[in-house]
Amino acid sequence: LKRSQHRYTADASYYAGFLAYQNKQYDQALNDLQKASVADAYKPLIPYLMAGIYYQQQRYDELIAYGEKALQD
């Protein structure tokens, strides 16, 4: 579902990203969550997950840059 373009693509990407996050597969989670971020339903939720991923990966510079951008949005 997440590879094709239809009305469920963002949903599939979000839930796949969330499951990858829970399983500590952070690179896959980032990829899926970025795809899901185009959907209005998930825009408020994704910054929390993405920030958590950057923190867990100790990518602090990216975390700060992402957090500043998310606060502006």
PQR file with spaces between the fields and no chain letter, atoms N, CA, C, O and H, PARSE charges and radii, in Angstrom:
ATOM       1  N    LEU     1       0.808   -1.210    0.000 -0.4000 1.5000
ATOM       2  CA   LEU     1       0.000    0.000    0.000 -0.0000 2.0000
ATOM       3  C    LEU     1       0.843    1.263    0.000  0.5500 1.7000
ATOM       4  O    LEU     1       0.496    2.238   -0.665 -0.5500 1.4000
ATOM       5  N    LYS     2       1.929    1.258    0.724 -0.4000 1.5000
ATOM       6  CA   LYS     2       2.700    2.497    0.837 -0.0000 2.0000
ATOM       7  C    LYS     2       3.558    2.787   -0.378  0.5500 1.7000
ATOM       8  O    LYS     2       4.090    3.892   -0.489 -0.5500 1.4000
ATOM       9  H    LYS     2       2.211    0.465    1.265  0.4000 1.0000
ATOM      10  N    ARG     3       3.716    1.849   -1.288 -0.4000 1.5000
ATOM      11  CA   ARG     3       4.521    2.075   -2.491 -0.0000 2.0000
ATOM      12  C    ARG     3       3.740    2.718   -3.626  0.5500 1.7000
ATOM      13  O    ARG     3       4.332    3.355   -4.497 -0.5500 1.4000
ATOM      14  H    ARG     3       3.284    0.952   -1.197  0.4000 1.0000
ATOM      15  N    SER     4       2.442    2.564   -3.631 -0.4000 1.5000
ATOM      16  CA   SER     4       1.638    3.143   -4.709 -0.0000 2.0000
ATOM      17  C    SER     4       1.004    4.447   -4.243  0.5500 1.7000
ATOM      18  O    SER     4       1.093    4.804   -3.068 -0.5500 1.4000
ATOM      19  H    SER     4       1.961    2.046   -2.923  0.4000 1.0000
ATOM      20  N    GLN     5       0.380    5.137   -5.145 -0.4000 1.5000
ATOM      21  CA   GLN     5      -0.255    6.416   -4.821 -0.0000 2.0000
ATOM      22  C    GLN     5      -1.774    6.264   -4.865  0.5500 1.7000
ATOM      23  O    GLN     5      -2.358    6.108   -5.937 -0.5500 1.4000
ATOM      24  H    GLN     5       0.307    4.847   -6.099  0.4000 1.0000
ATOM      25  N    HIS     6      -2.390    6.309   -3.725 -0.4000 1.5000
ATOM      26  CA   HIS     6      -3.845    6.271   -3.603 -0.0000 2.0000
ATOM      27  C    HIS     6      -4.234    6.888   -2.271  0.5500 1.7000
ATOM      28  O    HIS     6      -3.375    7.409   -1.559 -0.5500 1.4000
ATOM      29  H    HIS     6      -1.915    6.435   -2.854  0.4000 1.0000
ATOM      30  N    ARG     7      -5.477    6.839   -1.931 -0.4000 1.5000
ATOM      31  CA   ARG     7      -5.915    7.553   -0.729 -0.0000 2.0000
ATOM      32  C    ARG     7      -5.423    6.937    0.578  0.5500 1.7000
ATOM      33  O    ARG     7      -5.523    7.572    1.628 -0.5500 1.4000
ATOM      34  H    ARG     7      -6.174    6.415   -2.508  0.4000 1.0000
ATOM      35  N    TYR     8      -4.903    5.734    0.538 -0.4000 1.5000
ATOM      36  CA   TYR     8      -4.410    5.086    1.756 -0.0000 2.0000
ATOM      37  C    TYR     8      -2.882    5.100    1.879  0.5500 1.7000
ATOM      38  O    TYR     8      -2.335    4.528    2.822 -0.5500 1.4000
ATOM      39  H    TYR     8      -4.822    5.218   -0.314  0.4000 1.0000
ATOM      40  N    THR     9      -2.206    5.732    0.958 -0.4000 1.5000
ATOM      41  CA   THR     9      -0.742    5.741    0.984 -0.0000 2.0000
ATOM      42  C    THR     9      -0.202    6.394    2.251  0.5500 1.7000
ATOM      43  O    THR     9       0.682    5.838    2.903 -0.5500 1.4000
ATOM      44  H    THR     9      -2.650    6.196    0.192  0.4000 1.0000
ATOM      45  N    ALA    10      -0.715    7.552    2.603 -0.4000 1.5000
ATOM      46  CA   ALA    10      -0.241    8.246    3.808 -0.0000 2.0000
ATOM      47  C    ALA    10      -0.557    7.440    5.061  0.5500 1.7000
ATOM      48  O    ALA    10       0.261    7.374    5.979 -0.5500 1.4000
ATOM      49  H    ALA    10      -1.433    8.004    2.074  0.4000 1.0000
ATOM      50  N    ASP    11      -1.736    6.828    5.105 -0.4000 1.5000
ATOM      51  CA   ASP    11      -2.097    6.009    6.263 -0.0000 2.0000
ATOM      52  C    ASP    11      -1.142    4.826    6.422  0.5500 1.7000
ATOM      53  O    ASP    11      -0.656    4.547    7.518 -0.5500 1.4000
ATOM      54  H    ASP    11      -2.400    6.882    4.360  0.4000 1.0000
ATOM      55  N    ALA    12      -0.884    4.140    5.313 -0.4000 1.5000
ATOM      56  CA   ALA    12       0.015    2.982    5.352 -0.0000 2.0000
ATOM      57  C    ALA    12       1.421    3.409    5.768  0.5500 1.7000
ATOM      58  O    ALA    12       2.079    2.721    6.548 -0.5500 1.4000
ATOM      59  H    ALA    12      -1.279    4.367    4.423  0.4000 1.0000
ATOM      60  N    SER    13       1.871    4.530    5.252 -0.4000 1.5000
ATOM      61  CA   SER    13       3.207    5.013    5.602 -0.0000 2.0000
ATOM      62  C    SER    13       3.291    5.391    7.075  0.5500 1.7000
ATOM      63  O    SER    13       4.286    5.094    7.737 -0.5500 1.4000
ATOM      64  H    SER    13       1.337    5.089    4.618  0.4000 1.0000
ATOM      65  N    TYR    14       2.254    6.046    7.593 -0.4000 1.5000
ATOM      66  CA   TYR    14       2.272    6.438    9.000 -0.0000 2.0000
ATOM      67  C    TYR    14       2.333    5.211    9.913  0.5500 1.7000
ATOM      68  O    TYR    14       3.167    5.143   10.816 -0.5500 1.4000
ATOM      69  H    TYR    14       1.446    6.288    7.055  0.4000 1.0000
ATOM      70  N    TYR    15       1.458    4.258    9.677 -0.4000 1.5000
ATOM      71  CA   TYR    15       1.419    3.095   10.562 -0.0000 2.0000
ATOM      72  C    TYR    15       2.666    2.231   10.413  0.5500 1.7000
ATOM      73  O    TYR    15       3.136    1.662   11.398 -0.5500 1.4000
ATOM      74  H    TYR    15       0.781    4.313    8.944  0.4000 1.0000
ATOM      75  N    ALA    16       3.209    2.123    9.210 -0.4000 1.5000
ATOM      76  CA   ALA    16       4.464    1.399    9.021 -0.0000 2.0000
ATOM      77  C    ALA    16       5.592    2.122    9.757  0.5500 1.7000
ATOM      78  O    ALA    16       6.435    1.486   10.390 -0.5500 1.4000
ATOM      79  H    ALA    16       2.827    2.586    8.410  0.4000 1.0000
ATOM      80  N    GLY    17       5.603    3.442    9.673 -0.4000 1.5000
ATOM      81  CA   GLY    17       6.617    4.226   10.379 -0.0000 2.0000
ATOM      82  C    GLY    17       6.492    4.109   11.884  0.5500 1.7000
ATOM      83  O    GLY    17       7.496    4.014   12.591 -0.5500 1.4000
ATOM      84  H    GLY    17       4.918    3.958    9.159  0.4000 1.0000
ATOM      85  N    PHE    18       5.264    4.114   12.376 -0.4000 1.5000
ATOM      86  CA   PHE    18       5.044    3.984   13.811 -0.0000 2.0000
ATOM      87  C    PHE    18       5.513    2.618   14.310  0.5500 1.7000
ATOM      88  O    PHE    18       6.152    2.521   15.358 -0.5500 1.4000
ATOM      89  H    PHE    18       4.448    4.191   11.802  0.4000 1.0000
ATOM      90  N    LEU    19       5.197    1.570   13.561 -0.4000 1.5000
ATOM      91  CA   LEU    19       5.645    0.229   13.950 -0.0000 2.0000
ATOM      92  C    LEU    19       7.166    0.114   13.890  0.5500 1.7000
ATOM      93  O    LEU    19       7.776   -0.498   14.767 -0.5500 1.4000
ATOM      94  H    LEU    19       4.678    1.648   12.710  0.4000 1.0000
ATOM      95  N    ALA    20       7.773    0.693   12.873 -0.4000 1.5000
ATOM      96  CA   ALA    20       9.234    0.678   12.781 -0.0000 2.0000
ATOM      97  C    ALA    20       9.844    1.433   13.963  0.5500 1.7000
ATOM      98  O    ALA    20      10.863    1.012   14.511 -0.5500 1.4000
ATOM      99  H    ALA    20       7.277    1.190   12.161  0.4000 1.0000
ATOM     100  N    TYR    21       9.227    2.535   14.351 -0.4000 1.5000
ATOM     101  CA   TYR    21       9.693    3.308   15.513 -0.0000 2.0000
ATOM     102  C    TYR    21       9.644    2.456   16.774  0.5500 1.7000
ATOM     103  O    TYR    21      10.601    2.427   17.548 -0.5500 1.4000
ATOM     104  H    TYR    21       8.399    2.877   13.906  0.4000 1.0000
ATOM     105  N    GLN    22       8.545    1.773   16.976 -0.4000 1.5000
ATOM     106  CA   GLN    22       8.418    0.921   18.162 -0.0000 2.0000
ATOM     107  C    GLN    22       9.431   -0.221   18.166  0.5500 1.7000
ATOM     108  O    GLN    22       9.866   -0.673   19.225 -0.5500 1.4000
ATOM     109  H    GLN    22       7.767    1.796   16.348  0.4000 1.0000
ATOM     110  N    ASN    23       9.798   -0.679   16.982 -0.4000 1.5000
ATOM     111  CA   ASN    23      10.766   -1.770   16.866 -0.0000 2.0000
ATOM     112  C    ASN    23      12.205   -1.278   16.754  0.5500 1.7000
ATOM     113  O    ASN    23      13.117   -2.050   16.459 -0.5500 1.4000
ATOM     114  H    ASN    23       9.444   -0.312   16.121  0.4000 1.0000
ATOM     115  N    LYS    24      12.392    0.015   16.993 -0.4000 1.5000
ATOM     116  CA   LYS    24      13.716    0.646   16.965 -0.0000 2.0000
ATOM     117  C    LYS    24      14.405    0.540   15.607  0.5500 1.7000
ATOM     118  O    LYS    24      15.633    0.501   15.525 -0.5500 1.4000
ATOM     119  H    LYS    24      11.651    0.642   17.232  0.4000 1.0000
ATOM     120  N    GLN    25      13.615    0.495   14.560 -0.4000 1.5000
ATOM     121  CA   GLN    25      14.126    0.525   13.185 -0.0000 2.0000
ATOM     122  C    GLN    25      13.997    1.971   12.709  0.5500 1.7000
ATOM     123  O    GLN    25      13.147    2.304   11.884 -0.5500 1.4000
ATOM     124  H    GLN    25      12.618    0.526   14.626  0.4000 1.0000
ATOM     125  N    TYR    26      14.862    2.807   13.252 -0.4000 1.5000
ATOM     126  CA   TYR    26      14.693    4.242   13.121 -0.0000 2.0000
ATOM     127  C    TYR    26      14.862    4.773   11.701  0.5500 1.7000
ATOM     128  O    TYR    26      14.153    5.701   11.313 -0.5500 1.4000
ATOM     129  H    TYR    26      15.553    2.536   13.922  0.4000 1.0000
ATOM     130  N    ASP    27      15.766    4.221   10.930 -0.4000 1.5000
ATOM     131  CA   ASP    27      15.935    4.710    9.561 -0.0000 2.0000
ATOM     132  C    ASP    27      14.680    4.452    8.728  0.5500 1.7000
ATOM     133  O    ASP    27      14.238    5.314    7.968 -0.5500 1.4000
ATOM     134  H    ASP    27      16.342    3.468   11.246  0.4000 1.0000
ATOM     135  N    GLN    28      14.118    3.262    8.880 -0.4000 1.5000
ATOM     136  CA   GLN    28      12.880    2.942    8.162 -0.0000 2.0000
ATOM     137  C    GLN    28      11.734    3.814    8.663  0.5500 1.7000
ATOM     138  O    GLN    28      10.912    4.276    7.873 -0.5500 1.4000
ATOM     139  H    GLN    28      14.477    2.562    9.498  0.4000 1.0000
ATOM     140  N    ALA    29      11.680    4.035    9.951 -0.4000 1.5000
ATOM     141  CA   ALA    29      10.635    4.876   10.523 -0.0000 2.0000
ATOM     142  C    ALA    29      10.712    6.297    9.971  0.5500 1.7000
ATOM     143  O    ALA    29       9.685    6.875    9.616 -0.5500 1.4000
ATOM     144  H    ALA    29      12.349    3.660   10.593  0.4000 1.0000
ATOM     145  N    LEU    30      11.910    6.866    9.893 -0.4000 1.5000
ATOM     146  CA   LEU    30      12.073    8.214    9.338 -0.0000 2.0000
ATOM     147  C    LEU    30      11.561    8.275    7.909  0.5500 1.7000
ATOM     148  O    LEU    30      10.848    9.208    7.540 -0.5500 1.4000
ATOM     149  H    LEU    30      12.745    6.396   10.181  0.4000 1.0000
ATOM     150  N    ASN    31      11.914    7.303    7.122 -0.4000 1.5000
ATOM     151  CA   ASN    31      11.502    7.260    5.729 -0.0000 2.0000
ATOM     152  C    ASN    31       9.975    7.221    5.605  0.5500 1.7000
ATOM     153  O    ASN    31       9.389    7.993    4.846 -0.5500 1.4000
ATOM     154  H    ASN    31      12.493    6.544    7.422  0.4000 1.0000
ATOM     155  N    ASP    32       9.348    6.328    6.344 -0.4000 1.5000
ATOM     156  CA   ASP    32       7.892    6.196    6.272 -0.0000 2.0000
ATOM     157  C    ASP    32       7.176    7.426    6.830  0.5500 1.7000
ATOM     158  O    ASP    32       6.184    7.876    6.258 -0.5500 1.4000
ATOM     159  H    ASP    32       9.824    5.701    6.960  0.4000 1.0000
ATOM     160  N    LEU    33       7.666    7.962    7.925 -0.4000 1.5000
ATOM     161  CA   LEU    33       7.010    9.117    8.530 -0.0000 2.0000
ATOM     162  C    LEU    33       7.130   10.363    7.649  0.5500 1.7000
ATOM     163  O    LEU    33       6.209   11.179    7.601 -0.5500 1.4000
ATOM     164  H    LEU    33       8.473    7.596    8.390  0.4000 1.0000
ATOM     165  N    GLN    34       8.245   10.508    6.964 -0.4000 1.5000
ATOM     166  CA   GLN    34       8.385   11.641    6.048 -0.0000 2.0000
ATOM     167  C    GLN    34       7.372   11.549    4.918  0.5500 1.7000
ATOM     168  O    GLN    34       6.829   12.566    4.488 -0.5500 1.4000
ATOM     169  H    GLN    34       8.993    9.845    7.003  0.4000 1.0000
ATOM     170  N    LYS    35       7.113   10.339    4.433 -0.4000 1.5000
ATOM     171  CA   LYS    35       6.106   10.155    3.391 -0.0000 2.0000
ATOM     172  C    LYS    35       4.704   10.477    3.920  0.5500 1.7000
ATOM     173  O    LYS    35       3.878   11.039    3.201 -0.5500 1.4000
ATOM     174  H    LYS    35       7.554    9.513    4.782  0.4000 1.0000
ATOM     175  N    ALA    36       4.446   10.122    5.163 -0.4000 1.5000
ATOM     176  CA   ALA    36       3.128   10.350    5.748 -0.0000 2.0000
ATOM     177  C    ALA    36       2.894   11.800    6.137  0.5500 1.7000
ATOM     178  O    ALA    36       1.751   12.202    6.352 -0.5500 1.4000
ATOM     179  H    ALA    36       5.117    9.665    5.747  0.4000 1.0000
ATOM     180  N    SER    37       3.948   12.585    6.229 -0.4000 1.5000
ATOM     181  CA   SER    37       3.814   13.958    6.720 -0.0000 2.0000
ATOM     182  C    SER    37       3.050   14.874    5.768  0.5500 1.7000
ATOM     183  O    SER    37       2.724   16.003    6.135 -0.5500 1.4000
ATOM     184  H    SER    37       4.877   12.258    6.054  0.4000 1.0000
ATOM     185  N    VAL    38       2.760   14.414    4.564 -0.4000 1.5000
ATOM     186  CA   VAL    38       1.986   15.231    3.625 -0.0000 2.0000
ATOM     187  C    VAL    38       0.499   15.231    3.977  0.5500 1.7000
ATOM     188  O    VAL    38      -0.245   16.099    3.521 -0.5500 1.4000
ATOM     189  H    VAL    38       3.025   13.497    4.266  0.4000 1.0000
ATOM     190  N    ALA    39       0.069   14.280    4.773 -0.4000 1.5000
ATOM     191  CA   ALA    39      -1.342   14.174    5.139 -0.0000 2.0000
ATOM     192  C    ALA    39      -1.648   15.061    6.340  0.5500 1.7000
ATOM     193  O    ALA    39      -0.945   15.017    7.350 -0.5500 1.4000
ATOM     194  H    ALA    39       0.673   13.575    5.144  0.4000 1.0000
ATOM     195  N    ASP    40      -2.680   15.851    6.225 -0.4000 1.5000
ATOM     196  CA   ASP    40      -3.065   16.759    7.312 -0.0000 2.0000
ATOM     197  C    ASP    40      -3.357   16.015    8.619  0.5500 1.7000
ATOM     198  O    ASP    40      -3.107   16.542    9.703 -0.5500 1.4000
ATOM     199  H    ASP    40      -3.251   15.887    5.405  0.4000 1.0000
ATOM     200  N    ALA    41      -3.878   14.805    8.517 -0.4000 1.5000
ATOM     201  CA   ALA    41      -4.235   14.045    9.718 -0.0000 2.0000
ATOM     202  C    ALA    41      -3.017   13.695   10.565  0.5500 1.7000
ATOM     203  O    ALA    41      -3.130   13.538   11.781 -0.5500 1.4000
ATOM     204  H    ALA    41      -4.081   14.377    7.637  0.4000 1.0000
ATOM     205  N    TYR    42      -1.857   13.572    9.932 -0.4000 1.5000
ATOM     206  CA   TYR    42      -0.669   13.132   10.652 -0.0000 2.0000
ATOM     207  C    TYR    42       0.329   14.250   10.938  0.5500 1.7000
ATOM     208  O    TYR    42       1.283   14.045   11.689 -0.5500 1.4000
ATOM     209  H    TYR    42      -1.765   13.699    8.944  0.4000 1.0000
ATOM     210  N    LYS    43       0.128   15.408   10.359 -0.4000 1.5000
ATOM     211  CA   LYS    43       1.067   16.520   10.568 -0.0000 2.0000
ATOM     212  C    LYS    43       1.274   16.869   12.035  0.5500 1.7000
ATOM     213  O    LYS    43       2.404   17.174   12.416 -0.5500 1.4000
ATOM     214  H    LYS    43      -0.646   15.574    9.749  0.4000 1.0000
ATOM     215  N    PRO    44       0.244   16.841   12.882 -0.5600 1.5000
ATOM     216  CA   PRO    44       0.494   17.174   14.298  0.2800 2.0000
ATOM     217  C    PRO    44       1.236   16.079   15.063  0.5500 1.7000
ATOM     218  O    PRO    44       1.850   16.363   16.091 -0.5500 1.4000
ATOM     219  N    LEU    45       1.195   14.844   14.589 -0.4000 1.5000
ATOM     220  CA   LEU    45       1.781   13.721   15.315 -0.0000 2.0000
ATOM     221  C    LEU    45       3.231   13.438   14.937  0.5500 1.7000
ATOM     222  O    LEU    45       4.036   13.048   15.782 -0.5500 1.4000
ATOM     223  H    LEU    45       0.696   14.613   13.753  0.4000 1.0000
ATOM     224  N    ILE    46       3.548   13.632   13.696 -0.4000 1.5000
ATOM     225  CA   ILE    46       4.844   13.225   13.174 -0.0000 2.0000
ATOM     226  C    ILE    46       6.023   13.958   13.814  0.5500 1.7000
ATOM     227  O    ILE    46       7.047   13.316   14.049 -0.5500 1.4000
ATOM     228  H    ILE    46       2.894   13.949   13.010  0.4000 1.0000
ATOM     229  N    PRO    47       5.951   15.244   14.109 -0.5600 1.5000
ATOM     230  CA   PRO    47       7.117   15.902   14.723  0.2800 2.0000
ATOM     231  C    PRO    47       7.576   15.252   16.030  0.5500 1.7000
ATOM     232  O    PRO    47       8.775   15.208   16.304 -0.5500 1.4000
ATOM     233  N    TYR    48       6.660   14.759   16.822 -0.4000 1.5000
ATOM     234  CA   TYR    48       7.044   14.107   18.076 -0.0000 2.0000
ATOM     235  C    TYR    48       7.849   12.839   17.808  0.5500 1.7000
ATOM     236  O    TYR    48       8.860   12.579   18.460 -0.5500 1.4000
ATOM     237  H    TYR    48       5.685   14.795   16.599  0.4000 1.0000
ATOM     238  N    LEU    49       7.386   12.063   16.847 -0.4000 1.5000
ATOM     239  CA   LEU    49       8.084   10.826   16.521 -0.0000 2.0000
ATOM     240  C    LEU    49       9.441   11.094   15.878  0.5500 1.7000
ATOM     241  O    LEU    49      10.439   10.460   16.220 -0.5500 1.4000
ATOM     242  H    LEU    49       6.564   12.274   16.318  0.4000 1.0000
ATOM     243  N    MET    50       9.464   12.033   14.950 -0.4000 1.5000
ATOM     244  CA   MET    50      10.717   12.339   14.257 -0.0000 2.0000
ATOM     245  C    MET    50      11.755   12.880   15.249  0.5500 1.7000
ATOM     246  O    MET    50      12.925   12.502   15.188 -0.5500 1.4000
ATOM     247  H    MET    50       8.654   12.548   14.672  0.4000 1.0000
ATOM     248  N    ALA    51      11.338   13.745   16.143 -0.4000 1.5000
ATOM     249  CA   ALA    51      12.259   14.279   17.143 -0.0000 2.0000
ATOM     250  C    ALA    51      12.787   13.158   18.037  0.5500 1.7000
ATOM     251  O    ALA    51      13.968   13.136   18.383 -0.5500 1.4000
ATOM     252  H    ALA    51      10.387   14.052   16.192  0.4000 1.0000
ATOM     253  N    GLY    52      11.919   12.242   18.402 -0.4000 1.5000
ATOM     254  CA   GLY    52      12.348   11.098   19.214 -0.0000 2.0000
ATOM     255  C    GLY    52      13.362   10.230   18.497  0.5500 1.7000
ATOM     256  O    GLY    52      14.297    9.716   19.112 -0.5500 1.4000
ATOM     257  H    GLY    52      10.960   12.259   18.121  0.4000 1.0000
ATOM     258  N    ILE    53      13.178   10.069   17.203 -0.4000 1.5000
ATOM     259  CA   ILE    53      14.113    9.260   16.418 -0.0000 2.0000
ATOM     260  C    ILE    53      15.474    9.938   16.367  0.5500 1.7000
ATOM     261  O    ILE    53      16.499    9.300   16.606 -0.5500 1.4000
ATOM     262  H    ILE    53      12.418   10.486   16.704  0.4000 1.0000
ATOM     263  N    TYR    54      15.484   11.226   16.058 -0.4000 1.5000
ATOM     264  CA   TYR    54      16.759   11.943   16.007 -0.0000 2.0000
ATOM     265  C    TYR    54      17.468   11.885   17.358  0.5500 1.7000
ATOM     266  O    TYR    54      18.692   11.761   17.414 -0.5500 1.4000
ATOM     267  H    TYR    54      14.651   11.744   15.864  0.4000 1.0000
ATOM     268  N    TYR    55      16.711   11.975   18.430 -0.4000 1.5000
ATOM     269  CA   TYR    55      17.306   11.895   19.765 -0.0000 2.0000
ATOM     270  C    TYR    55      17.892   10.502   20.019  0.5500 1.7000
ATOM     271  O    TYR    55      19.022   10.382   20.492 -0.5500 1.4000
ATOM     272  H    TYR    55      15.717   12.076   18.384  0.4000 1.0000
ATOM     273  N    GLN    56      17.134    9.461   19.709 -0.4000 1.5000
ATOM     274  CA   GLN    56      17.608    8.101   19.928 -0.0000 2.0000
ATOM     275  C    GLN    56      18.855    7.791   19.108  0.5500 1.7000
ATOM     276  O    GLN    56      19.715    7.025   19.543 -0.5500 1.4000
ATOM     277  H    GLN    56      16.216    9.559   19.324  0.4000 1.0000
ATOM     278  N    GLN    57      18.949    8.383   17.930 -0.4000 1.5000
ATOM     279  CA   GLN    57      20.113    8.165   17.074 -0.0000 2.0000
ATOM     280  C    GLN    57      21.263    9.117   17.401  0.5500 1.7000
ATOM     281  O    GLN    57      22.306    9.085   16.749 -0.5500 1.4000
ATOM     282  H    GLN    57      18.251    9.006   17.577  0.4000 1.0000
ATOM     283  N    GLN    58      21.072    9.944   18.392 -0.4000 1.5000
ATOM     284  CA   GLN    58      22.060   10.940   18.814 -0.0000 2.0000
ATOM     285  C    GLN    58      22.456   11.872   17.669  0.5500 1.7000
ATOM     286  O    GLN    58      23.617   12.261   17.539 -0.5500 1.4000
ATOM     287  H    GLN    58      20.224    9.970   18.922  0.4000 1.0000
ATOM     288  N    ARG    59      21.488   12.216   16.858 -0.4000 1.5000
ATOM     289  CA   ARG    59      21.675   13.154   15.750 -0.0000 2.0000
ATOM     290  C    ARG    59      21.168   14.521   16.222  0.5500 1.7000
ATOM     291  O    ARG    59      20.152   15.026   15.743 -0.5500 1.4000
ATOM     292  H    ARG    59      20.545   11.901   16.963  0.4000 1.0000
ATOM     293  N    TYR    60      21.886   15.090   17.148 -0.4000 1.5000
ATOM     294  CA   TYR    60      21.419   16.273   17.859 -0.0000 2.0000
ATOM     295  C    TYR    60      21.329   17.515   16.981  0.5500 1.7000
ATOM     296  O    TYR    60      20.415   18.321   17.157 -0.5500 1.4000
ATOM     297  H    TYR    60      22.712   14.681   17.537  0.4000 1.0000
ATOM     298  N    ASP    61      22.240   17.686   16.054 -0.4000 1.5000
ATOM     299  CA   ASP    61      22.166   18.845   15.162 -0.0000 2.0000
ATOM     300  C    ASP    61      20.908   18.779   14.298  0.5500 1.7000
ATOM     301  O    ASP    61      20.229   19.785   14.093 -0.5500 1.4000
ATOM     302  H    ASP    61      22.982   17.032   15.912  0.4000 1.0000
ATOM     303  N    GLU    62      20.608   17.579   13.794 -0.4000 1.5000
ATOM     304  CA   GLU    62      19.396   17.414   12.997 -0.0000 2.0000
ATOM     305  C    GLU    62      18.152   17.573   13.855  0.5500 1.7000
ATOM     306  O    GLU    62      17.139   18.103   13.399 -0.5500 1.4000
ATOM     307  H    GLU    62      21.160   16.762   13.961  0.4000 1.0000
ATOM     308  N    LEU    63      18.229   17.119   15.088 -0.4000 1.5000
ATOM     309  CA   LEU    63      17.114   17.272   16.022 -0.0000 2.0000
ATOM     310  C    LEU    63      16.812   18.746   16.257  0.5500 1.7000
ATOM     311  O    LEU    63      15.652   19.157   16.227 -0.5500 1.4000
ATOM     312  H    LEU    63      19.052   16.689   15.459  0.4000 1.0000
ATOM     313  N    ILE    64      17.834   19.531   16.488 -0.4000 1.5000
ATOM     314  CA   ILE    64      17.634   20.964   16.732 -0.0000 2.0000
ATOM     315  C    ILE    64      17.063   21.643   15.490  0.5500 1.7000
ATOM     316  O    ILE    64      16.117   22.424   15.587 -0.5500 1.4000
ATOM     317  H    ILE    64      18.777   19.197   16.513  0.4000 1.0000
ATOM     318  N    ALA    65      17.632   21.348   14.332 -0.4000 1.5000
ATOM     319  CA   ALA    65      17.144   21.952   13.091 -0.0000 2.0000
ATOM     320  C    ALA    65      15.700   21.545   12.811  0.5500 1.7000
ATOM     321  O    ALA    65      14.879   22.376   12.422 -0.5500 1.4000
ATOM     322  H    ALA    65      18.401   20.713   14.253  0.4000 1.0000
ATOM     323  N    TYR    66      15.396   20.269   13.009 -0.4000 1.5000
ATOM     324  CA   TYR    66      14.035   19.792   12.773 -0.0000 2.0000
ATOM     325  C    TYR    66      13.064   20.409   13.777  0.5500 1.7000
ATOM     326  O    TYR    66      11.959   20.815   13.416 -0.5500 1.4000
ATOM     327  H    TYR    66      16.062   19.594   13.325  0.4000 1.0000
ATOM     328  N    GLY    67      13.484   20.474   15.032 -0.4000 1.5000
ATOM     329  CA   GLY    67      12.622   21.048   16.064 -0.0000 2.0000
ATOM     330  C    GLY    67      12.316   22.514   15.822  0.5500 1.7000
ATOM     331  O    GLY    67      11.183   22.953   16.020 -0.5500 1.4000
ATOM     332  H    GLY    67      14.381   20.144   15.325  0.4000 1.0000
ATOM     333  N    GLU    68      13.302   23.267   15.403 -0.4000 1.5000
ATOM     334  CA   GLU    68      13.079   24.688   15.107 -0.0000 2.0000
ATOM     335  C    GLU    68      12.100   24.850   13.941  0.5500 1.7000
ATOM     336  O    GLU    68      11.225   25.715   13.977 -0.5500 1.4000
ATOM     337  H    GLU    68      14.223   22.911   15.242  0.4000 1.0000
ATOM     338  N    LYS    69      12.248   24.030   12.925 -0.4000 1.5000
ATOM     339  CA   LYS    69      11.344   24.090   11.778 -0.0000 2.0000
ATOM     340  C    LYS    69       9.937   23.671   12.179  0.5500 1.7000
ATOM     341  O    LYS    69       8.957   24.284   11.755 -0.5500 1.4000
ATOM     342  H    LYS    69      12.959   23.328   12.896  0.4000 1.0000
ATOM     343  N    ALA    70       9.836   22.633   12.990 -0.4000 1.5000
ATOM     344  CA   ALA    70       8.528   22.155   13.428 -0.0000 2.0000
ATOM     345  C    ALA    70       7.810   23.209   14.280  0.5500 1.7000
ATOM     346  O    ALA    70       6.589   23.344   14.199 -0.5500 1.4000
ATOM     347  H    ALA    70      10.631   22.135   13.334  0.4000 1.0000
ATOM     348  N    LEU    71       8.549   23.940   15.079 -0.4000 1.5000
ATOM     349  CA   LEU    71       7.938   24.993   15.905 -0.0000 2.0000
ATOM     350  C    LEU    71       7.398   26.125   15.034  0.5500 1.7000
ATOM     351  O    LEU    71       6.368   26.720   15.350 -0.5500 1.4000
ATOM     352  H    LEU    71       9.541   23.831   15.145  0.4000 1.0000
ATOM     353  N    GLN    72       8.087   26.414   13.952 -0.4000 1.5000
ATOM     354  CA   GLN    72       7.624   27.473   13.041 -0.0000 2.0000
ATOM     355  C    GLN    72       6.357   27.061   12.307  0.5500 1.7000
ATOM     356  O    GLN    72       5.484   27.886   12.037 -0.5500 1.4000
ATOM     357  H    GLN    72       8.924   25.931   13.696  0.4000 1.0000
ATOM     358  N    ASP    73       6.269   25.775   11.990 -0.4000 1.5000
ATOM     359  CA   ASP    73       5.089   25.264   11.263 -0.0000 2.0000
ATOM     360  C    ASP    73       3.901   25.175   12.185  0.5500 1.7000
ATOM     361  O    ASP    73       2.819   24.768   11.761 -0.5500 1.4000
ATOM     362  H    ASP    73       6.978   25.105   12.210  0.4000 1.0000
